[in-house]
Amino acid sequence: MSSFLTGIQNEFIITIEVVPPEGGNPGPLLNELKAISTLPFHGFSIASNPIAKPRMSAMVFSYLLQNHTRKPAVLHCCIRDQNRTGMQALLWGARALKIDSILAMTGDRAKAGDVILNDPMDVFGLIRLSRDSGFHTGAVLDFRPEINGLKAEVRRLEQKKTAGADYIVTQPVYDTETAMAIHQAVKHLEIPVIMGILPLISIRHARFLHEKVAGISIPDYLIGRMEKAKSPLNEGIEQAKALLNISREWFSGACVMPPFNKFHILSKILEAP
């Protein structure tokens, strides 16, 4: 099966995570992404209703983005949003639209009182369904640094690989020590790992991620640099560039996640070291 990620064993792969727009007008975001499509990255990674808030269909936006930029897109699929029947329909639709790679995940928790789907599946079932539907299938590593959760998550990754996962994408990493720990913990799986990089853009942003967002832990020294920086945005860009170099040393690729659609920072982050 053809996928831009099938070459990940031989080439360092860079993807850019994109959140589809609210509402039914994709034009402005498509044009913004078209403008950065000449930068040195391999494809896009399209989020599906992050933080359990509705956005334009990730499958539809992936299709539109591929046509608009001529760069491939990885479709995020969340079991939170679909039962088994709906997920199979979505996967067949994605195949018809020439989308050939998905990232399988549970998804952020919906708020209390939301409808519980009939015929639910777990993430392992989604990976098997994706594999059987002919997709190059990724899985997520949420290493939960706030509870030292890496060891438990590695056991889940072993199950994800057995279910058919072809590669792994990590939650954002912010330091060499964490990168090394992840590398050591998962290398026995012999599966490509893409490191998540979420650039910091302000001290408020850094503190919010560290204090409020499960799965993200930012070292004190990085927060200190953001506090002291004359330009916190430029400091965040430099930190992201350093993290990209770290990912080249320990992993098979990187997924850069520009916050709040700040795609203009990518030209500096992706420039040659």
N, C-alpha and C positions, 0 to 999 in steps of 0.2 A: 504494500500500500504506500502511496506517495504522501509524504508529509514533510514540511520543512524541519520538523523535529527528529526525523529519522536519522539525520546526519549528526545528531548531537554527540555521538561517541567520538567523532573525528573533528568536530569544530565547536568552538565556544559559541553558544547561542544566546542572543539578547532579545528579550521580548519587552514590550511596553504595555502595561496594564491600562485599560480604558474602562470607564464607567459610562454606559449609554445615557443619553439625555432623558430628562423627565419630559413627558408629553410626546407628541407625534411628529415633531419636526427635527429630523436628524441633520439637516443641511449645515448649520453653523459648525457643529462639532466635526462633521465629515470634512469640511473645508479646512478646519484647523489641523486635523490629522493628516490631510493631504499635504499640507505645508511642511510637515516634519518628516514625511515619508522617505525623503532622500538621505536622512541621517543614517549612520551605520548601525542599524539593528535589523533583525530578521523577520519579525512579525509582531502582531498585536495579541493581547490576552484580554478577552472581553468579559468583564464581571457581570454577574446575574443578580440583580436586586440586592446589592450589598447593604448591610445592616438591616436587612429584611424590609427595605423600603422600595416600592415599585418604581421601575424604570422601563424605558422602551425594551421590548424583547431583545435579549442578548443574541439570540439566533438571527433575528432579522437584522440587527445592527452589524453583526459579524459579516453577514452576506453583503450588505451595503458597503461596508468598509473595505472588504476585499475587492469589490468592483471599483471602488472610488480610488483606492491607493495602489492596487495591484500587489499588495502585500498580504500574506495569509493571516488568518485569525484563529486563535484557540478559543473555543466556546466553553465558558464555565457552566456546568450543570449542577444544580443543587437539589438534593432529594427533598429539601424543605418545601419546594414549590410544586412538586409533581408526584402523583402516585405512579405505580408501575406502568399502567396503560398510557398515561400522559407522557411519561419519560420515553417510552419506546416510540411513540408518535413523534416526539421532538427529535429524537436521534435519527429516525428515518428521514424526517424533513431536513435536518442538517446535512445528511448525506446527499440529498437531492440538490441542495444549494452549494455543493462542492466544499463544504467544511469538513476537514478530515482529521482534526484533533480536538479532543475535549479535555477539560480538567474537572475531574469528579470530586465533589465535596458535599458535606452535610449542609453547609450554609449557616449564616448567622441566625441565632434564635429569633423567631417571631415573638411578638408581645403576647402576653397572656390573653386568652379569649379568642385568638385566631382559630380558624377552622382546622380541624385535624383531618388529613386526607385519608380516604379509604385506600385499602391495599397498599400500605406504605412499604418502602424498601429501605435498607441501610446502604451506606456508602459502598460496601463490598459488593452488594447486589448491583449497584449502579455501575461499578467498574466492570463486572462480568457482562452486564447488558451492553455496555459500550464496546467492550472487546468483541462480543459476538455480533455486534452491528458493524464491525469493520473499522473502528476508530483507533487512531494512535492515542492512547489514554494516559493522562497524568493523574497523580494523586497529590494531596496536600500534606505537608508536614507542619503541624501546629505543635511546636515543642514546649509551649506553655512555660516560659522561663520564670514566671511569677510563682509557680508551684514546683519547679524543678521536674517538669513533666516529660523530659526527653526520653527517658528509659521506657516509660509506658507507651509513648507514641511510637517508638521503634517497633514494639510488638505489634501495634496496629499497622505499621508500614509493612511488616513481614506478611500480614494477612492481605494487605492491599496488593503487594506484588504477586502473591499466590492467586489472587482474584484476576490478575491480568494487567496491573499497572505497568506502563512502559517507562515512566519517568516520574520524578518528584519535584514539586515546587514548595519551597519553605515559606513560612511567614517571615516578615522582615527581620533581618539580622543587622546588628549595629556594632559588632566588635570582632576582632580576630579570635578571641578566646571562644566565643560562641560558635563561630564558623568552624574552628578546629574540632570542637566538641561534637558538632553535628557530623562532620566528615568522619571522625573516628567511630561514631555510633552507628552510621548507616553504611559504611564502606563494604561490610560483609554482604550487603544485598546485591552488590554489583549492578546497580541501576543508576542512570544519570540523575543528578540532582541539580536543580536550578535554584539559586539563592534569591530570595526576595529582598529588594532594596526600596525602602520608602523614605525619600528625602525629607529632611526636616526643613521647614520654611520660617519658623519663628520660635521663640522660647515658649510662647503659649501653646503652639502646636506640639512641641516636644513634651511639655509637661502633661498635656492632655493624653497623648499616646501612652506615656509611661504610667500615668495614674489611673486612666479610665478605660483603656482598651485591653481586653484580655488577649494574651498571646504576644504582647509587645513589651520589652523591657529595654530601656535606654540607659547606658552607663552614666554614672554621675559626671564623669569627666567630659562627656559630650554635651550634657545639659549645661555644664559650667562654661564650655566654649560658646554655646549659643547665648548665654547670659552676658558674656563679656564682649561678644563680637560687635563691631561697629555696624556691620551688615549681617544680621542673622541669616538672611536668605543666602548670601554668598558663602557663609560658613556651612550652611546645610548642603550647598552644592559641592563644596570641597570634601565634606564628609562622605557624600554619596560617591564621588569619584574614588576616594580611598576604599570604600566598600566594594566598588566594582573591581578594583585591583585585587582585593582579598578574594572575591568570588572567582576570579581567573586562576588563583592559586589552588583553591580547594574544591571547586565545583565544575560542572559541565556547562553552566550557563548562568544568566542572571535575568530576573524579571524586575524591571524598574517601574515603580508605581508613583507617578507624579501626582501629588495631592492637589485636590481642588482644580483639576484640569490645567495645572501650570506647566504645560508642555514646552513652553519657551525655555525652561531650564535644561532641557535634554541636550541641547547643542553643546553646552559646557560639560555636562556630565559624561557624555559619550565621546568627547574629543579624545584624540590619541594621548596616552599617558606620556 
